[in-house]
Protein backbone atom coordinates (compact mmCIF):
# COMPACT_ATOMS: atom_id res chain seq x y z
CA UNK A 1 0.00 0.00 0.00
CA UNK A 2 2.74 2.41 1.01
CA UNK A 3 4.73 1.53 -2.10
CA UNK A 4 1.69 2.28 -4.29
CA UNK A 5 1.28 5.68 -2.64
CA UNK A 6 4.99 6.46 -3.12
CA UNK A 7 4.84 5.45 -6.78
CA UNK A 8 1.75 7.59 -7.31
CA UNK A 9 3.42 10.56 -5.61
CA UNK A 10 6.59 10.19 -7.69
CA UNK A 11 4.53 9.91 -10.88
CA UNK A 12 2.53 13.06 -10.01
CA UNK A 13 5.69 15.07 -9.27
CA UNK A 14 7.30 13.85 -12.48
CA UNK A 15 4.30 14.90 -14.58
CA UNK A 16 4.25 18.32 -12.87
CA UNK A 17 7.96 18.85 -13.51
CA UNK A 18 7.55 17.73 -17.12
CA UNK A 19 4.79 20.29 -17.61
CA UNK A 20 6.98 23.06 -16.19
CA UNK A 21 9.92 22.07 -18.39
CA UNK A 22 7.74 21.89 -21.50
CA UNK A 23 6.37 25.35 -20.80
CA UNK A 24 9.87 26.83 -20.76
CA UNK A 25 11.40 25.02 -23.70
CA UNK A 26 11.67 28.16 -25.85
CA UNK A 27 13.14 30.48 -23.20
CA UNK A 28 16.48 31.94 -24.20
CA UNK A 29 19.12 33.57 -22.08
CA UNK A 30 19.51 37.29 -22.75
CA UNK A 31 23.05 36.63 -23.99
CA UNK A 32 21.50 34.66 -26.85
CA UNK A 33 19.00 37.33 -27.86
CA UNK A 34 19.50 40.34 -30.13
CA UNK A 35 17.51 43.39 -29.05
CA UNK A 36 17.01 45.83 -31.96
CA UNK A 37 16.30 49.44 -31.03
CA UNK A 38 15.21 50.68 -34.48
CA UNK A 39 13.36 48.93 -37.31
CA UNK A 40 13.26 50.30 -40.87
CA UNK A 41 10.27 49.28 -43.00
CA UNK A 42 9.46 49.69 -46.70
CA UNK A 43 7.24 47.99 -49.29
CA UNK A 44 8.21 47.51 -52.96
CA UNK A 45 6.47 45.28 -55.50
CA UNK A 46 4.64 43.37 -52.78
CA UNK A 47 7.79 42.62 -50.76
CA UNK A 48 8.61 44.12 -47.36
CA UNK A 49 12.15 45.22 -46.62
CA UNK A 50 13.05 45.20 -42.94
CA UNK A 51 16.19 46.86 -41.58
CA UNK A 52 17.18 46.37 -37.93
CA UNK A 53 19.58 48.60 -36.00
CA UNK A 54 20.99 46.41 -33.22
CA UNK A 55 23.30 47.67 -30.43
CA UNK A 56 26.00 45.14 -29.60
CA UNK A 57 28.39 45.27 -26.61
CA UNK A 58 32.09 45.41 -27.42
CA UNK A 59 35.23 45.73 -25.29
CA UNK A 60 35.24 49.55 -25.22
CA UNK A 61 31.47 50.15 -25.17
CA UNK A 62 28.70 49.54 -27.70
CA UNK A 63 28.71 49.10 -31.46
CA UNK A 64 25.79 49.29 -33.90
CA UNK A 65 25.01 46.42 -36.26
CA UNK A 66 22.62 46.88 -39.20
CA UNK A 67 20.85 43.84 -40.71
CA UNK A 68 18.57 43.83 -43.79
CA UNK A 69 16.23 41.26 -45.33
CA UNK A 70 13.09 41.14 -47.50
CA UNK A 71 10.00 38.96 -47.23
CA UNK A 72 6.38 38.61 -48.24
CA UNK A 73 5.49 39.59 -44.67
CA UNK A 74 7.30 41.57 -41.98
CA UNK A 75 7.60 38.47 -39.77
CA UNK A 76 9.16 36.49 -42.63
CA UNK A 77 11.80 39.17 -43.15
CA UNK A 78 12.56 39.27 -39.40
CA UNK A 79 12.82 35.46 -39.33
CA UNK A 80 15.34 35.57 -42.19
CA UNK A 81 17.47 38.01 -40.22
CA UNK A 82 17.26 35.76 -37.16
CA UNK A 83 18.32 32.73 -39.22
CA UNK A 84 21.50 34.52 -40.29
CA UNK A 85 22.48 35.62 -36.79
CA UNK A 86 24.06 33.74 -33.92
CA UNK A 87 21.24 34.87 -31.61
CA UNK A 88 17.44 35.17 -31.71
CA UNK A 89 15.87 38.53 -32.66
CA UNK A 90 13.55 39.91 -29.96
CA UNK A 91 11.43 42.92 -31.00
CA UNK A 92 9.86 43.64 -27.59
CA UNK A 93 12.54 46.27 -26.84
CA UNK A 94 12.07 48.08 -30.16
CA UNK A 95 11.95 51.85 -29.56
CA UNK A 96 11.33 53.24 -33.05
CA UNK A 97 10.00 52.18 -36.45
CA UNK A 98 11.30 54.15 -39.45
CA UNK A 99 8.95 53.89 -42.44
CA UNK A 100 9.89 54.84 -45.99
CA UNK A 101 7.82 57.75 -47.31
CA UNK A 102 6.55 55.79 -50.33
CA UNK A 103 5.06 53.14 -48.05
CA UNK A 104 3.38 55.81 -45.90
CA UNK A 105 1.76 57.21 -49.06
CA UNK A 106 0.40 53.74 -49.90
CA UNK A 107 -1.08 53.30 -46.41
CA UNK A 108 0.10 51.82 -43.12
CA UNK A 109 -3.13 50.26 -41.89
CA UNK A 110 -2.13 46.62 -42.40
CA UNK A 111 1.24 46.94 -40.67
CA UNK A 112 -0.03 49.02 -37.74
CA UNK A 113 -2.88 46.58 -37.17
CA UNK A 114 -0.45 43.64 -37.28
CA UNK A 115 1.83 45.28 -34.69
CA UNK A 116 -1.07 45.76 -32.28
CA UNK A 117 -2.56 42.32 -32.88
CA UNK A 118 0.66 40.28 -32.68
CA UNK A 119 2.04 42.12 -29.61
CA UNK A 120 5.61 41.39 -30.71
CA UNK A 121 6.32 45.15 -30.70
CA UNK A 122 5.48 47.57 -27.91
CA UNK A 123 2.59 49.92 -28.82
CA UNK A 124 4.70 52.69 -27.24
CA UNK A 125 7.33 52.45 -29.99
CA UNK A 126 7.71 55.68 -31.98
CA UNK A 127 6.75 55.96 -35.66
CA UNK A 128 8.99 58.10 -37.92
CA UNK A 129 8.95 58.65 -41.71
CA UNK A 130 12.09 58.57 -43.90
CA UNK A 131 12.15 60.98 -46.85
CA UNK A 132 14.62 58.77 -48.71
CA UNK A 133 15.32 55.17 -49.59
CA UNK A 134 15.97 53.06 -46.50
CA UNK A 135 19.12 51.43 -47.88
CA UNK A 136 20.87 54.75 -48.52
CA UNK A 137 19.58 56.21 -45.25
CA UNK A 138 20.87 53.37 -43.06
CA UNK A 139 24.16 53.28 -44.99
CA UNK A 140 24.53 56.96 -44.12
CA UNK A 141 23.69 56.25 -40.47
CA UNK A 142 26.27 53.48 -40.32
CA UNK A 143 29.09 55.35 -42.05
CA UNK A 144 28.54 59.01 -41.16
CA UNK A 145 26.81 59.43 -37.82
CA UNK A 146 29.12 60.01 -34.87
CA UNK A 147 29.74 58.67 -32.37
CA UNK A 148 29.29 55.27 -33.98
CA UNK A 149 27.34 53.96 -31.00
CA UNK A 150 24.47 56.42 -31.49
CA UNK A 151 21.03 55.10 -32.50
CA UNK A 152 18.31 56.95 -34.38
CA UNK A 153 16.13 56.77 -31.31
CA UNK A 154 18.52 59.12 -29.50
CA UNK A 155 17.41 61.91 -31.87
CA UNK A 156 13.87 61.60 -30.45
CA UNK A 157 14.70 60.91 -26.82
CA UNK A 158 13.62 63.78 -24.56
CA UNK A 159 16.79 63.42 -22.50
CA UNK A 160 18.97 63.50 -25.63
CA UNK A 161 18.31 65.07 -29.05
CA UNK A 162 14.57 65.88 -28.93
CA UNK A 163 13.41 69.45 -29.62
CA UNK A 164 9.92 70.91 -29.07
CA UNK A 165 9.30 71.22 -32.84
CA UNK A 166 9.63 67.43 -33.29
CA UNK A 167 6.42 65.41 -33.10
CA UNK A 168 6.44 62.25 -30.99
CA UNK A 169 3.90 59.75 -32.33
CA UNK A 170 3.52 56.18 -31.03
CA UNK A 171 2.13 53.05 -32.68
CA UNK A 172 -0.98 53.10 -30.48
CA UNK A 173 -1.75 56.69 -31.52
CA UNK A 174 -1.62 55.78 -35.22
CA UNK A 175 -3.81 52.73 -34.55
CA UNK A 176 -6.30 54.88 -32.64
CA UNK A 177 -6.47 57.43 -35.46
CA UNK A 178 -7.21 54.70 -38.02
CA UNK A 179 -10.29 53.66 -36.04
CA UNK A 180 -11.35 57.13 -34.86
CA UNK A 181 -13.93 59.43 -36.46
CA UNK A 182 -12.53 62.58 -34.87
CA UNK A 183 -8.74 62.32 -34.59
CA UNK A 184 -5.83 61.96 -37.01
CA UNK A 185 -2.07 62.16 -36.36
CA UNK A 186 1.13 63.85 -37.51
CA UNK A 187 4.31 61.76 -37.80
CA UNK A 188 7.83 63.28 -37.93
CA UNK A 189 9.75 63.03 -41.21
CA UNK A 190 13.57 63.00 -41.47
CA UNK A 191 16.40 62.50 -43.94
CA UNK A 192 20.17 62.16 -43.80
CA UNK A 193 22.13 65.37 -43.27
CA UNK A 194 25.44 66.61 -44.66
CA UNK A 195 27.81 66.37 -41.70
CA UNK A 196 26.91 63.26 -39.73
CA UNK A 197 23.54 64.56 -38.58
CA UNK A 198 19.88 63.89 -39.22
CA UNK A 199 17.80 66.62 -40.88
CA UNK A 200 14.30 67.08 -39.50
CA UNK A 201 11.82 68.17 -42.21
CA UNK A 202 8.65 68.57 -40.14
CA UNK A 203 5.73 66.15 -39.97
CA UNK A 204 3.47 64.30 -42.36
CA UNK A 205 -0.29 64.32 -41.89
CA UNK A 206 -1.71 60.80 -41.64
CA UNK A 207 -5.42 60.29 -42.41
CA UNK A 208 -6.94 56.81 -42.10
CA UNK A 209 -3.40 55.39 -41.98
CA UNK A 210 -2.24 57.12 -45.18
CA UNK A 211 0.04 60.14 -45.73
CA UNK A 212 -1.88 63.03 -47.33
CA UNK A 213 0.09 66.25 -46.56
CA UNK A 214 3.17 67.66 -44.84
CA UNK A 215 3.69 70.50 -42.33
CA UNK A 216 6.86 72.41 -41.41
CA UNK A 217 8.84 72.09 -38.16
CA UNK A 218 7.50 75.50 -37.06
CA UNK A 219 3.93 74.35 -37.65
CA UNK A 220 4.69 71.11 -35.81
CA UNK A 221 5.75 73.19 -32.80
CA UNK A 222 2.22 74.59 -32.61
CA UNK A 223 0.73 71.14 -33.21
CA UNK A 224 2.71 69.86 -30.22
CA UNK A 225 1.68 72.81 -28.09
CA UNK A 226 -2.00 72.30 -28.97
CA UNK A 227 -1.68 68.68 -27.84
CA UNK A 228 -0.08 69.55 -24.51
CA UNK A 229 3.65 69.52 -25.36
CA UNK A 230 5.37 72.69 -24.11
CA UNK A 231 7.36 74.78 -26.62
CA UNK A 232 9.88 75.61 -23.90
CA UNK A 233 13.41 76.15 -25.19
CA UNK A 234 12.53 77.07 -28.79
CA UNK A 235 14.15 80.27 -30.08
CA UNK A 236 12.06 82.33 -32.49
CA UNK A 237 14.04 84.60 -34.83
CA UNK A 238 11.88 87.57 -35.82
CA UNK A 239 12.55 90.62 -37.98
CA UNK A 240 13.18 92.91 -35.01
CA UNK A 241 14.37 90.51 -32.33
CA UNK A 242 15.02 86.95 -31.23
CA UNK A 243 13.05 85.52 -28.32
CA UNK A 244 13.30 82.35 -26.26
CA UNK A 245 10.01 80.60 -25.50
CA UNK A 246 9.86 79.90 -21.77
CA UNK A 247 6.40 78.38 -21.61
CA UNK A 248 3.38 77.89 -23.82
CA UNK A 249 -0.23 76.89 -23.25
CA UNK A 250 -3.50 76.75 -25.15
CA UNK A 251 -7.15 76.96 -24.20
CA UNK A 252 -10.13 76.07 -26.37
CA UNK A 253 -13.86 76.70 -26.39
CA UNK A 254 -16.19 74.96 -28.84
CA UNK A 255 -19.77 75.50 -29.91
CA UNK A 256 -22.12 74.22 -32.61
CA UNK A 257 -24.56 76.67 -34.23
CA UNK A 258 -26.89 75.58 -37.04
CA UNK A 259 -24.73 72.50 -37.73
CA UNK A 260 -21.62 74.70 -38.11
CA UNK A 261 -18.80 74.08 -35.58
CA UNK A 262 -16.96 77.05 -34.07
CA UNK A 263 -13.69 76.83 -32.15
CA UNK A 264 -12.11 79.65 -30.13
CA UNK A 265 -8.41 79.04 -29.42
CA UNK A 266 -6.09 81.17 -27.30
CA UNK A 267 -2.35 80.57 -27.40
CA UNK A 268 -0.42 82.04 -24.47
CA UNK A 269 3.37 82.21 -24.75
CA UNK A 270 5.85 83.51 -22.22
CA UNK A 271 9.09 84.66 -23.81
CA UNK A 272 12.43 86.12 -22.89
CA UNK A 273 14.15 88.55 -25.27
CA UNK A 274 17.50 87.15 -26.40
CA UNK A 275 18.60 89.94 -28.73
CA UNK A 276 17.18 92.93 -30.61
CA UNK A 277 17.91 94.61 -33.95
CA UNK A 278 18.06 98.40 -33.79
CA UNK A 279 15.62 100.43 -31.76
CA UNK A 280 12.65 98.31 -30.80
CA UNK A 281 9.97 98.33 -28.11
CA UNK A 282 8.44 95.46 -26.20
CA UNK A 283 5.10 96.22 -27.83
CA UNK A 284 6.58 95.78 -31.30
CA UNK A 285 8.10 92.45 -30.27
CA UNK A 286 4.78 91.26 -28.82
CA UNK A 287 3.00 92.18 -32.03
CA UNK A 288 5.58 90.40 -34.16
CA UNK A 289 5.42 87.22 -32.07
CA UNK A 290 1.62 87.19 -32.23
CA UNK A 291 1.50 87.79 -35.99
CA UNK A 292 4.12 85.11 -36.67
CA UNK A 293 2.44 82.44 -34.54
CA UNK A 294 -1.03 83.30 -35.88
CA UNK A 295 0.15 82.94 -39.47
CA UNK A 296 1.80 79.59 -38.75
CA UNK A 297 -1.14 78.15 -36.83
CA UNK A 298 -3.63 79.19 -39.50
CA UNK A 299 -1.38 77.72 -42.21
CA UNK A 300 -1.19 74.38 -40.40
CA UNK A 301 -4.93 74.35 -39.72
CA UNK A 302 -5.88 75.11 -43.33
CA UNK A 303 -3.61 72.31 -44.62
CA UNK A 304 -5.30 69.92 -42.24
CA UNK A 305 -8.78 71.19 -43.09
CA UNK A 306 -8.16 71.01 -46.87
CA UNK A 307 -7.28 67.31 -46.55
CA UNK A 308 -10.14 66.63 -44.10
CA UNK A 309 -7.52 65.31 -41.69
CA UNK A 310 -8.11 66.42 -38.09
CA UNK A 311 -4.57 66.15 -36.68
CA UNK A 312 -5.45 68.58 -33.87
CA UNK A 313 -8.29 66.32 -32.77
CA UNK A 314 -10.71 69.25 -32.52
CA UNK A 315 -13.52 66.82 -33.22
CA UNK A 316 -13.06 65.61 -29.65
CA UNK A 317 -14.53 68.91 -28.42
CA UNK A 318 -17.74 68.29 -30.38
CA UNK A 319 -18.44 64.67 -29.45
CA UNK A 320 -21.08 65.76 -26.93
CA UNK A 321 -22.61 68.23 -29.40
CA UNK A 322 -23.03 66.00 -32.46
CA UNK A 323 -25.28 62.90 -32.45
CA UNK A 324 -23.21 59.73 -32.32
CA UNK A 325 -24.76 58.55 -35.58
CA UNK A 326 -23.29 61.64 -37.28
CA UNK A 327 -19.78 61.41 -35.81
CA UNK A 328 -18.64 59.19 -38.66
CA UNK A 329 -19.22 62.19 -40.94
CA UNK A 330 -17.08 64.59 -38.86
CA UNK A 331 -14.18 64.71 -41.32
CA UNK A 332 -16.27 65.08 -44.48
CA UNK A 333 -19.23 67.24 -43.33
CA UNK A 334 -18.39 69.12 -40.14
CA UNK A 335 -14.61 69.64 -40.12
CA UNK A 336 -14.42 71.42 -43.54
CA UNK A 337 -17.00 73.95 -42.28
CA UNK A 338 -15.31 74.57 -38.93
CA UNK A 339 -14.63 78.24 -38.22
CA UNK A 340 -11.53 78.98 -36.19
CA UNK A 341 -11.11 82.10 -34.08
CA UNK A 342 -7.47 82.31 -33.01
CA UNK A 343 -5.98 84.69 -30.47
CA UNK A 344 -2.31 84.79 -29.50
CA UNK A 345 -1.26 86.40 -26.20
CA UNK A 346 2.42 87.16 -25.60
CA UNK A 347 3.90 87.78 -22.16
CA UNK A 348 7.47 89.09 -22.08
CA UNK A 349 9.15 88.07 -18.82
CA UNK A 350 12.57 89.53 -19.55
CA UNK A 351 12.51 92.76 -21.55
CA UNK A 352 16.25 93.41 -21.36
CA UNK A 353 17.25 96.74 -22.86
CA UNK A 354 14.06 97.36 -24.83
CA UNK A 355 12.26 100.63 -24.37
CA UNK A 356 8.85 100.17 -22.69
CA UNK A 357 5.87 101.76 -24.45
C-alpha positions in Angstrom: 0.0 0.0 0.0 2.7 2.4 1.0 4.7 1.5 -2.1 1.7 2.3 -4.3 1.3 5.7 -2.6 5.0 6.5 -3.1 4.8 5.4 -6.8 1.8 7.6 -7.3 3.4 10.6 -5.6 6.6 10.2 -7.7 4.5 9.9 -10.9 2.5 13.1 -10.0 5.7 15.1 -9.3 7.3 13.8 -12.5 4.3 14.9 -14.6 4.3 18.3 -12.9 8.0 18.9 -13.5 7.6 17.7 -17.1 4.8 20.3 -17.6 7.0 23.1 -16.2 9.9 22.1 -18.4 7.7 21.9 -21.5 6.4 25.3 -20.8 9.9 26.8 -20.8 11.4 25.0 -23.7 11.7 28.2 -25.9 13.1 30.5 -23.2 16.5 31.9 -24.2 19.1 33.6 -22.1 19.5 37.3 -22.7 23.0 36.6 -24.0 21.5 34.7 -26.9 19.0 37.3 -27.9 19.5 40.3 -30.1 17.5 43.4 -29.0 17.0 45.8 -32.0 16.3 49.4 -31.0 15.2 50.7 -34.5 13.4 48.9 -37.3 13.3 50.3 -40.9 10.3 49.3 -43.0 9.5 49.7 -46.7 7.2 48.0 -49.3 8.2 47.5 -53.0 6.5 45.3 -55.5 4.6 43.4 -52.8 7.8 42.6 -50.8 8.6 44.1 -47.4 12.1 45.2 -46.6 13.1 45.2 -42.9 16.2 46.9 -41.6 17.2 46.4 -37.9 19.6 48.6 -36.0 21.0 46.4 -33.2 23.3 47.7 -30.4 26.0 45.1 -29.6 28.4 45.3 -26.6 32.1 45.4 -27.4 35.2 45.7 -25.3 35.2 49.5 -25.2 31.5 50.1 -25.2 28.7 49.5 -27.7 28.7 49.1 -31.5 25.8 49.3 -33.9 25.0 46.4 -36.3 22.6 46.9 -39.2 20.8 43.8 -40.7 18.6 43.8 -43.8 16.2 41.3 -45.3 13.1 41.1 -47.5 10.0 39.0 -47.2 6.4 38.6 -48.2 5.5 39.6 -44.7 7.3 41.6 -42.0 7.6 38.5 -39.8 9.2 36.5 -42.6 11.8 39.2 -43.2 12.6 39.3 -39.4 12.8 35.5 -39.3 15.3 35.6 -42.2 17.5 38.0 -40.2 17.3 35.8 -37.2 18.3 32.7 -39.2 21.5 34.5 -40.3 22.5 35.6 -36.8 24.1 33.7 -33.9 21.2 34.9 -31.6 17.4 35.2 -31.7 15.9 38.5 -32.7 13.6 39.9 -30.0 11.4 42.9 -31.0 9.9 43.6 -27.6 12.5 46.3 -26.8 12.1 48.1 -30.2 12.0 51.9 -29.6 11.3 53.2 -33.0 10.0 52.2 -36.5 11.3 54.2 -39.5 8.9 53.9 -42.4 9.9 54.8 -46.0 7.8 57.7 -47.3 6.5 55.8 -50.3 5.1 53.1 -48.1 3.4 55.8 -45.9 1.8 57.2 -49.1 0.4 53.7 -49.9 -1.1 53.3 -46.4 0.1 51.8 -43.1 -3.1 50.3 -41.9 -2.1 46.6 -42.4 1.2 46.9 -40.7 0.0 49.0 -37.7 -2.9 46.6 -37.2 -0.4 43.6 -37.3 1.8 45.3 -34.7 -1.1 45.8 -32.3 -2.6 42.3 -32.9 0.7 40.3 -32.7 2.0 42.1 -29.6 5.6 41.4 -30.7 6.3 45.1 -30.7 5.5 47.6 -27.9 2.6 49.9 -28.8 4.7 52.7 -27.2 7.3 52.5 -30.0 7.7 55.7 -32.0 6.8 56.0 -35.7 9.0 58.1 -37.9 8.9 58.6 -41.7 12.1 58.6 -43.9 12.2 61.0 -46.8 14.6 58.8 -48.7 15.3 55.2 -49.6 16.0 53.1 -46.5 19.1 51.4 -47.9 20.9 54.7 -48.5 19.6 56.2 -45.3 20.9 53.4 -43.1 24.2 53.3 -45.0 24.5 57.0 -44.1 23.7 56.3 -40.5 26.3 53.5 -40.3 29.1 55.3 -42.1 28.5 59.0 -41.2 26.8 59.4 -37.8 29.1 60.0 -34.9 29.7 58.7 -32.4 29.3 55.3 -34.0 27.3 54.0 -31.0 24.5 56.4 -31.5 21.0 55.1 -32.5 18.3 57.0 -34.4 16.1 56.8 -31.3 18.5 59.1 -29.5 17.4 61.9 -31.9 13.9 61.6 -30.5 14.7 60.9 -26.8 13.6 63.8 -24.6 16.8 63.4 -22.5 19.0 63.5 -25.6 18.3 65.1 -29.0 14.6 65.9 -28.9 13.4 69.4 -29.6 9.9 70.9 -29.1 9.3 71.2 -32.8 9.6 67.4 -33.3 6.4 65.4 -33.1 6.4 62.2 -31.0 3.9 59.7 -32.3 3.5 56.2 -31.0 2.1 53.1 -32.7 -1.0 53.1 -30.5 -1.8 56.7 -31.5 -1.6 55.8 -35.2 -3.8 52.7 -34.6 -6.3 54.9 -32.6 -6.5 57.4 -35.5 -7.2 54.7 -38.0 -10.3 53.7 -36.0 -11.4 57.1 -34.9 -13.9 59.4 -36.5 -12.5 62.6 -34.9 -8.7 62.3 -34.6 -5.8 62.0 -37.0 -2.1 62.2 -36.4 1.1 63.9 -37.5 4.3 61.8 -37.8 7.8 63.3 -37.9 9.8 63.0 -41.2 13.6 63.0 -41.5 16.4 62.5 -43.9 20.2 62.2 -43.8 22.1 65.4 -43.3 25.4 66.6 -44.7 27.8 66.4 -41.7 26.9 63.3 -39.7 23.5 64.6 -38.6 19.9 63.9 -39.2 17.8 66.6 -40.9 14.3 67.1 -39.5 11.8 68.2 -42.2 8.7 68.6 -40.1 5.7 66.2 -40.0 3.5 64.3 -42.4 -0.3 64.3 -41.9 -1.7 60.8 -41.6 -5.4 60.3 -42.4 -6.9 56.8 -42.1 -3.4 55.4 -42.0 -2.2 57.1 -45.2 0.0 60.1 -45.7 -1.9 63.0 -47.3 0.1 66.3 -46.6 3.2 67.7 -44.8 3.7 70.5 -42.3 6.9 72.4 -41.4 8.8 72.1 -38.2 7.5 75.5 -37.1 3.9 74.3 -37.7 4.7 71.1 -35.8 5.8 73.2 -32.8 2.2 74.6 -32.6 0.7 71.1 -33.2 2.7 69.9 -30.2 1.7 72.8 -28.1 -2.0 72.3 -29.0 -1.7 68.7 -27.8 -0.1 69.5 -24.5 3.7 69.5 -25.4 5.4 72.7 -24.1 7.4 74.8 -26.6 9.9 75.6 -23.9 13.4 76.2 -25.2 12.5 77.1 -28.8 14.1 80.3 -30.1 12.1 82.3 -32.5 14.0 84.6 -34.8 11.9 87.6 -35.8 12.5 90.6 -38.0 13.2 92.9 -35.0 14.4 90.5 -32.3 15.0 87.0 -31.2 13.0 85.5 -28.3 13.3 82.3 -26.3 10.0 80.6 -25.5 9.9 79.9 -21.8 6.4 78.4 -21.6 3.4 77.9 -23.8 -0.2 76.9 -23.2 -3.5 76.7 -25.1 -7.1 77.0 -24.2 -10.1 76.1 -26.4 -13.9 76.7 -26.4 -16.2 75.0 -28.8 -19.8 75.5 -29.9 -22.1 74.2 -32.6 -24.6 76.7 -34.2 -26.9 75.6 -37.0 -24.7 72.5 -37.7 -21.6 74.7 -38.1 -18.8 74.1 -35.6 -17.0 77.0 -34.1 -13.7 76.8 -32.2 -12.1 79.6 -30.1 -8.4 79.0 -29.4 -6.1 81.2 -27.3 -2.4 80.6 -27.4 -0.4 82.0 -24.5 3.4 82.2 -24.8 5.8 83.5 -22.2 9.1 84.7 -23.8 12.4 86.1 -22.9 14.1 88.6 -25.3 17.5 87.2 -26.4 18.6 89.9 -28.7 17.2 92.9 -30.6 17.9 94.6 -33.9 18.1 98.4 -33.8 15.6 100.4 -31.8 12.6 98.3 -30.8 10.0 98.3 -28.1 8.4 95.5 -26.2 5.1 96.2 -27.8 6.6 95.8 -31.3 8.1 92.4 -30.3 4.8 91.3 -28.8 3.0 92.2 -32.0 5.6 90.4 -34.2 5.4 87.2 -32.1 1.6 87.2 -32.2 1.5 87.8 -36.0 4.1 85.1 -36.7 2.4 82.4 -34.5 -1.0 83.3 -35.9 0.1 82.9 -39.5 1.8 79.6 -38.7 -1.1 78.1 -36.8 -3.6 79.2 -39.5 -1.4 77.7 -42.2 -1.2 74.4 -40.4 -4.9 74.3 -39.7 -5.9 75.1 -43.3 -3.6 72.3 -44.6 -5.3 69.9 -42.2 -8.8 71.2 -43.1 -8.2 71.0 -46.9 -7.3 67.3 -46.6 -10.1 66.6 -44.1 -7.5 65.3 -41.7 -8.1 66.4 -38.1 -4.6 66.2 -36.7 -5.4 68.6 -33.9 -8.3 66.3 -32.8 -10.7 69.3 -32.5 -13.5 66.8 -33.2 -13.1 65.6 -29.6 -14.5 68.9 -28.4 -17.7 68.3 -30.4 -18.4 64.7 -29.5 -21.1 65.8 -26.9 -22.6 68.2 -29.4 -23.0 66.0 -32.5 -25.3 62.9 -32.4 -23.2 59.7 -32.3 -24.8 58.5 -35.6 -23.3 61.6 -37.3 -19.8 61.4 -35.8 -18.6 59.2 -38.7 -19.2 62.2 -40.9 -17.1 64.6 -38.9 -14.2 64.7 -41.3 -16.3 65.1 -44.5 -19.2 67.2 -43.3 -18.4 69.1 -40.1 -14.6 69.6 -40.1 -14.4 71.4 -43.5 -17.0 74.0 -42.3 -15.3 74.6 -38.9 -14.6 78.2 -38.2 -11.5 79.0 -36.2 -11.1 82.1 -34.1 -7.5 82.3 -33.0 -6.0 84.7 -30.5 -2.3 84.8 -29.5 -1.3 86.4 -26.2 2.4 87.2 -25.6 3.9 87.8 -22.2 7.5 89.1 -22.1 9.1 88.1 -18.8 12.6 89.5 -19.6 12.5 92.8 -21.5 16.2 93.4 -21.4 17.3 96.7 -22.9 14.1 97.4 -24.8 12.3 100.6 -24.4 8.9 100.2 -22.7 5.9 101.8 -24.4 
